Amino acid sequence: MDTLNLNEPASGVATTSRRAFLQGGSLFLGFALLGANSKAVFAATASQVTGEEIKAPFEPNAFIRIDPKGMVTLVMPMVEMGQGVYTAMAMLLAEELEVDLEQVQLQHAPANDALYANPILQNQTTGASTTIRAFWTPLRQAGAVARTLLVAAAAKKWDVDPATCLARKGVVSDASGSLHFGYGELVEAAANLPVPAANSVKLKDPKDFTLIGTRAKRLDTSIKVDGRAAFGIDVKVPGMKIAAIAISPVFGGKPKAVDEAAALGVKGVHQVVKTDEAVAVVADHMGAAKKGLEAAAIQWDDGPNATVSSADIIKQLDEASKQPGAVARKDGDVEKTLAGAAQRIDAIYQLPFLAHATMEPMNCTVHVQKDSCDIWVGTQVPTLAQAAASKLTGLPLDKVKVNNHLLGGGFGRRLEIDGIVHAVKVAMQVDSPVKVIWSREEDIQHDMYRPYYYDRLSAGLDADGKPVAWTHRVSGSSIVARYIPPLFKDGLDFDAVDGAAQPPYALPNIHVDYVRVEPAGVPTAFWRGVGPTHNIFVVESFMDEVAHAAKQDPVAYRKALLGDNPRALGVLTLAAEKAGWGTPMPEGHGRGVSVQFAFGSYVSQVAEVEVAADGSVKVHRIVCAVDCGLQ
Amino acid sequence: MAHSIKINGTAHNVDVDDDTPLLWVLRDVLGMTGTKFGCGAALCGACTVHIDGVATRSCVTTIDSIGDSAVTTIEAIGETPQGNALQKAWLDLEVVQCGYCQSGQVMSAAALLTATPKPTDADIDGAMAGNVCRCGTYQRIRAAIKQAAEA
């Protein structure tokens, strides 16, 4: 914008509407009216997130729509559940498209693997910390393709070489800086040009980035501080009823007896729906639905898992973990070095089942009609949801529409479609749209949990305390075997050992294996940080035990093992320095350290923790050093 | 039965059982979905509204207990000086992640600032302890409350 003469009437802009002026050419008016950093927020500012499927004359690819008024809509292939990707993906697109973040609105993508598959995961799944890694190149290319077309359209109108034109902030200017077109004015012409191949367009040199690498304001904040943000649970569909659901308290059980009359006697209750494994009460509002569900006094047939107990599950894991498993890593000769070690340390770590406990409880709204099925939900897997609903209803895929939403937390819980399946089964028996809401009790009781892991580790130290042998056996349920069967090979679950098989340290003799143990009656699923969330805790805790046995400082001990790993050493050194590692602390305080490599990033953390006389723990400070790199 | 309640300055008539929680009246009957359902047991704070200025968990507040009291929700809290200052601070400091709990956080913080314009850390801990954030935005919430208190 600095190169433009703002007093000069912009060619072609005279006919554009005020809105186009603000949207497409914010450099002319936007900054003058609003100030670059004093965006008016709250009700005065339109939401930048929309569920509406936007159509526009200029749609050069699946990610960008620009209308004649200059409104730029960016379609978000991955979902926003707090991780900030709606802003980050918008930055990737906007960087190359040459628009400001203030100029765009964001649309939830429809379910479509062909258009919106995550290139790493190969379908439209938001998970495994892949969004930016997967879309780093494709979204920049999409932005560059659109910008190339808009510049070409302007150059054609001016009859000049496109290479002499400049696109900035939603406006194309000629070489002299005296002629301008807002993007909106170019959409018709740009739409008629042949679309270049994504890999043929020139991407910006990272040194020219104006958005990527900046601390951009999130685009979803203003609607989340004044109640406007629409999560799946907030959808309002005309004629919609609300249903409370009770699923068998024991997995695999079935409803045996239901007092329908009592439920129907509650004011506002319309219908009682039974499915194989659940009962739902359909009402005007959740208050009535819950009251009706209680009145229904459901009796259950607990089924085959009636007597499963935690003690049985732990015993099963303990036994199974005594046998060798599928080998994930084998370097050197562990048996020999362990036998000859000056000191040997053994440990068992047990990690409990964990529920995801998203703040937004499970919910899904469905309207099943003769020839259509509409679903409103916040899901990490819209195409899996669509396929499941298609199968249940017998409708073809294209008759099942998934309207995605902001997610009130995902953590992997919304990689699962069990809640959507329950809701579709209920909706198939209801004449109107129905929003099925799980109570918090249902949400916790019918989560699909992070597995109970049972880890056995041994380390052998030489006379200097250096770990010359390291063994780690992970035992537990395989999520991969259920969720992505083709990737479960030779008994090895790559996720279950992620963070264990390739610790960042130089360990010349290392043996890591995996034993699959499926606990009866407890469904398991990916849980926030998946494999590494369990393994990093175990590996780093054990590394501390080993350093302690060697009577060495845990940071110095780790550093000595990171000589070949400069990025891991870098984050450790930085975190330790910033945390003041080694400096005096008040009585009762202590510091702990961890290093990890997971999902392409190196992270080191130092926690300063106080243990009070009564044993209670207070975390005072955590210093975190991250090297996520730049591809 | 019929109940008349005053929400954000407007009277609404609703016909629901006396023991219906205010939360569901707001969300399902009146379509005011800014107030969130989190637990239904006053354990998470997502459903916090003000009743005569006092932070109240709407999920356990029955409709027949409200009477003539004034209910304020997240949709209107920005019209108060405290709510407005908090929302601005929330934006400035980028408090939000998934955002689902934040309506309740802002409402609890607004009640705190109304009662205690210059809260100490202990005041903040006391007022905000009942509001759970699964993303873990607590540090920024504390900083934003302090910033709003200075506004």
Boltz contact constraints between the chains, C-beta under 6 A:
constraints:
  - contact:
      token1: [A, 41]
      token2: [B, 91]
      max_distance: 6.0
  - contact:
      token1: [A, 42]
      token2: [B, 78]
      max_distance: 6.0
  - contact:
      token1: [A, 81]
      token2: [B, 98]
      max_distance: 6.0
  - contact:
      token1: [A, 82]
      token2: [B, 97]
      max_distance: 6.0
  - contact:
      token1: [A, 82]
      token2: [B, 98]
      max_distance: 6.0
  - contact:
      token1: [A, 82]
      token2: [B, 135]
      max_distance: 6.0
  - contact:
      token1: [A, 218]
      token2: [B, 94]
      max_distance: 6.0
  - contact:
      token1: [A, 221]
      token2: [B, 91]
      max_distance: 6.0
  - contact:
      token1: [A, 221]
      token2: [B, 96]
      max_distance: 6.0
  - contact:
      token1: [A, 224]
      token2: [B, 96]
      max_distance: 6.0
  - contact:
      token1: [A, 224]
      token2: [B, 99]
      max_distance: 6.0
  - contact:
      token1: [A, 224]
      token2: [B, 102]
      max_distance: 6.0
  - contact:
      token1: [A, 225]
      token2: [B, 87]
      max_distance: 6.0
  - contact:
      token1: [A, 225]
      token2: [B, 90]
      max_distance: 6.0
  - contact:
      token1: [A, 225]
      token2: [B, 102]
      max_distance: 6.0
  - contact:
      token1: [A, 225]
      token2: [B, 106]
      max_distance: 6.0
  - contact:
      token1: [A, 226]
      token2: [B, 78]
      max_distance: 6.0
  - contact:
      token1: [A, 227]
      token2: [B, 34]
      max_distance: 6.0
  - contact:
      token1: [A, 227]
      token2: [B, 74]
      max_distance: 6.0
  - contact:
      token1: [A, 227]
      token2: [B, 75]
      max_distance: 6.0
  - contact:
      token1: [A, 227]
      token2: [B, 103]
      max_distance: 6.0
  - contact:
      token1: [A, 229]
      token2: [B, 99]
      max_distance: 6.0
  - contact:
      token1: [A, 234]
      token2: [B, 33]
      max_distance: 6.0
  - contact:
      token1: [A, 236]
      token2: [B, 31]
      max_distance: 6.0
  - contact:
      token1: [A, 242]
      token2: [B, 28]
      max_distance: 6.0
  - contact:
      token1: [A, 267]
      token2: [B, 17]
      max_distance: 6.0
  - contact:
      token1: [A, 285]
      token2: [B, 24]
      max_distance: 6.0
  - contact:
      token1: [A, 285]
      token2: [B, 28]
      max_distance: 6.0
  - contact:
      token1: [A, 285]
      token2: [B, 29]
      max_distance: 6.0
  - contact:
      token1: [A, 286]
      token2: [B, 24]
      max_distance: 6.0
  - contact:
      token1: [A, 286]
      token2: [B, 28]
      max_distance: 6.0
  - contact:
      token1: [A, 287]
      token2: [B, 20]
      max_distance: 6.0
  - contact:
      token1: [A, 287]
      token2: [B, 21]
      max_distance: 6.0
  - contact:
      token1: [A, 287]
      token2: [B, 24]
      max_distance: 6.0
  - contact:
      token1: [A, 359]
      token2: [B, 38]
      max_distance: 6.0
  - contact:
      token1: [A, 359]
      token2: [B, 100]
      max_distance: 6.0
  - contact:
      token1: [A, 359]
      token2: [B, 101]
      max_distance: 6.0
  - contact:
      token1: [A, 359]
      token2: [B, 134]
      max_distance: 6.0
  - contact:
      token1: [A, 360]
      token2: [B, 100]
      max_distance: 6.0
  - contact:
      token1: [A, 408]
      token2: [B, 98]
      max_distance: 6.0
  - contact:
      token1: [A, 408]
      token2: [B, 100]
      max_distance: 6.0
  - contact:
      token1: [A, 409]
      token2: [B, 98]
      max_distance: 6.0
  - contact:
      token1: [A, 409]
      token2: [B, 134]
      max_distance: 6.0
  - contact:
      token1: [A, 439]
      token2: [B, 40]
      max_distance: 6.0
  - contact:
      token1: [A, 440]
      token2: [B, 39]
      max_distance: 6.0
  - contact:
      token1: [A, 440]
      token2: [B, 40]
      max_distance: 6.0
